[in-house]
């Protein structure tokens, strides 16, 4: 089981802040994860429709979409951060 944590409008669109999920063996990178999650229903598809802007953190460290996720304890997904 992998813990997924969702932030900001990703959380709002999916309808939950976190969940534990069994990932198929074919899900090996952040990109694979995003594609897989979009198959889980309309809420996921809507939240992740612009997957290129979704940021990913593995075990609280920001990573690129092609980073391997195998063995991750926690994966966070969130939109771009703004601030000043």
PESUL-V384328 format. One record per residue. N is the residue number from 0. RES is the residue in one small letter. OMEGA is omega in whole degrees, 0 to 359 (NA if undefined). Layout:
n = {N & N}
res = {RES & RES}
omega = {OMEGA & OMEGA}
//
This chain:
n = {0 & 1 & 2 & 3 & 4 & 5 & 6 & 7 & 8 & 9 & 10 & 11 & 12 & 13 & 14 & 15 & 16 & 17 & 18 & 19 & 20 & 21 & 22 & 23 & 24 & 25 & 26 & 27 & 28 & 29 & 30 & 31 & 32 & 33 & 34 & 35 & 36 & 37 & 38 & 39 & 40 & 41 & 42 & 43 & 44 & 45 & 46 & 47 & 48 & 49 & 50 & 51 & 52 & 53 & 54 & 55 & 56 & 57 & 58 & 59 & 60 & 61 & 62 & 63 & 64 & 65 & 66 & 67 & 68 & 69 & 70 & 71 & 72 & 73 & 74 & 75 & 76 & 77 & 78 & 79 & 80 & 81 & 82 & 83}
res = {x & x & x & x & x & x & x & x & x & x & x & x & x & x & x & x & x & x & x & x & x & x & x & x & x & x & x & x & x & x & x & x & x & x & x & x & x & x & x & x & x & x & x & x & x & x & x & x & x & x & x & x & x & x & x & x & x & x & x & x & x & x & x & x & x & x & x & x & x & x & x & x & x & x & x & x & x & x & x & x & x & x & x & x}
omega = {178 & 178 & 175 & 180 & 183 & 182 & 173 & 185 & 173 & 178 & 182 & 182 & 178 & 178 & 176 & 181 & 180 & 176 & 173 & 187 & 171 & 181 & 176 & 180 & 181 & 180 & 186 & 182 & 175 & 178 & 177 & 180 & 181 & 178 & 180 & 182 & 180 & 178 & 185 & 177 & 183 & 180 & 178 & 181 & 179 & 182 & 187 & 185 & 177 & 189 & 181 & 178 & 180 & 177 & 182 & 172 & 176 & 182 & 175 & 176 & 180 & 181 & 175 & 183 & 181 & 179 & 176 & 179 & 182 & 179 & 179 & 176 & 182 & 176 & 179 & 177 & 181 & 179 & 178 & 179 & 175 & 178 & 181 & NA}
//
